[in-house]
Amino acid sequence: MERSMKMAIIVGVVLMCMVVSEAAITCGAVVSSLAPCIPYLKNPSSGVPAACCNGIRSLNSQASTSVDRRAACTCLKSAANSISGINFNAASNLPSQCGVRIPYKISPSTDCNKVN
């Protein structure tokens, strides 16, 4: 049941993010890359899964333009807001824990239009 609920949320996020069509990166790619991070973001006392860090590194390399980074930011915000129980402190620190630097903080208050 929990797995089907997660899939329903992911599908909903993908559909909500389809409006970002000019970017080469899709919300589907963002959500797929970061799906392994969800258990950690709900329970940061567990370690960051290797698959999560692999997804973050992959997403970071795919988001090579400002348009891609804005699209990824928008998708991240939508996903984070649609999944209950996300620890936003853990989300904010996750890229650095995986050795990745991103040009914005992962937060519900991030203005994705200002991401370069």
C-alpha positions as CSV (number, residue, x, y, z in Angstrom):
1,M,0.0,0.0,0.0
2,E,2.8,2.4,0.9
3,R,4.6,1.7,-2.3
4,S,1.5,2.4,-4.4
5,M,1.0,5.6,-2.5
6,K,4.6,6.7,-3.3
7,M,4.1,5.9,-6.9
8,A,0.8,7.9,-7.0
9,I,2.7,10.9,-5.5
10,I,5.5,10.5,-8.0
11,V,3.1,10.4,-10.9
12,G,1.3,13.4,-9.6
13,V,4.5,15.4,-9.3
14,V,5.5,14.4,-12.8
15,L,2.2,15.6,-14.1
16,M,2.4,18.9,-12.2
17,C,5.8,19.6,-13.5
18,M,5.1,19.0,-17.2
19,V,4.6,22.7,-17.6
20,V,8.4,23.2,-17.6
21,S,8.8,22.2,-21.2
22,E,11.7,24.3,-22.5
23,A,14.2,22.6,-20.2
24,A,16.0,19.5,-21.4
25,I,15.6,17.9,-18.0
26,T,12.2,16.6,-17.1
27,C,10.4,16.3,-13.8
28,G,10.3,12.6,-14.4
29,A,14.1,12.5,-14.5
30,V,14.3,14.6,-11.3
31,V,11.8,12.4,-9.4
32,S,13.4,9.2,-10.7
33,S,16.9,10.3,-9.7
34,L,15.8,11.3,-6.2
35,A,13.3,8.6,-5.4
36,P,16.0,6.6,-3.5
37,C,16.4,9.6,-1.2
38,I,12.8,9.6,0.1
39,P,13.3,7.2,3.0
40,Y,16.3,9.2,4.2
41,L,14.4,12.5,3.9
42,K,11.7,11.1,6.1
43,N,14.1,9.6,8.6
44,P,17.5,11.3,8.5
45,S,18.8,9.2,11.4
46,S,19.3,6.5,8.8
47,G,22.4,6.9,6.6
48,V,22.2,8.5,3.2
49,P,21.7,5.6,0.7
50,A,24.4,5.2,-2.0
51,A,21.6,5.1,-4.6
52,C,20.4,8.5,-3.3
53,C,23.9,10.1,-3.7
54,N,24.2,8.4,-7.2
55,G,20.9,10.0,-8.2
56,I,21.9,13.4,-6.9
57,R,25.2,13.3,-8.8
58,S,23.4,12.2,-11.9
59,L,20.8,14.9,-11.6
60,N,23.5,17.5,-11.0
61,S,25.4,16.5,-14.2
62,Q,22.1,16.5,-16.2
63,A,21.1,20.0,-15.0
64,S,23.9,21.7,-17.0
65,T,22.1,25.0,-18.0
66,S,20.3,27.7,-16.0
67,V,17.0,26.6,-17.5
68,D,17.7,23.0,-16.5
69,R,18.6,24.0,-12.9
70,R,15.4,26.1,-12.6
71,A,13.3,23.2,-13.9
72,A,15.0,20.8,-11.4
73,C,14.4,23.3,-8.6
74,T,10.8,23.7,-9.5
75,C,10.4,19.9,-9.6
76,L,12.2,19.5,-6.3
77,K,9.9,22.0,-4.6
78,S,6.8,20.3,-6.0
79,A,7.9,16.9,-5.0
80,A,8.9,18.0,-1.5
81,N,5.6,19.7,-1.0
82,S,3.6,16.7,-2.1
83,I,5.3,14.1,0.1
84,S,4.4,14.3,3.8
85,G,7.0,13.9,6.4
86,I,10.0,15.4,4.5
87,N,12.6,16.8,6.8
88,F,13.6,20.0,5.0
89,N,16.8,20.4,7.1
90,A,17.9,17.0,5.8
91,A,16.9,17.9,2.3
92,S,18.9,21.2,2.5
93,N,22.0,19.3,3.6
94,L,21.6,16.3,1.3
95,P,23.6,17.6,-1.7
96,S,26.7,18.4,0.4
97,Q,26.5,15.0,2.2
98,C,26.8,13.5,-1.3
99,G,29.7,15.7,-2.3
100,V,27.6,17.9,-4.7
101,R,27.4,21.7,-4.7
102,I,24.2,23.2,-6.1
103,P,23.6,26.9,-6.6
104,Y,20.5,27.1,-4.3
105,K,19.2,25.8,-1.0
106,I,16.6,23.0,-1.2
107,S,13.7,24.6,0.7
108,P,10.0,25.3,0.2
109,S,10.9,29.0,0.2
110,T,13.5,28.9,-2.6
111,D,12.7,31.2,-5.5
112,C,13.5,28.9,-8.5
113,N,13.3,31.8,-10.9
114,K,16.5,33.2,-9.3
115,V,18.5,30.0,-9.8
116,N,21.3,30.3,-12.3
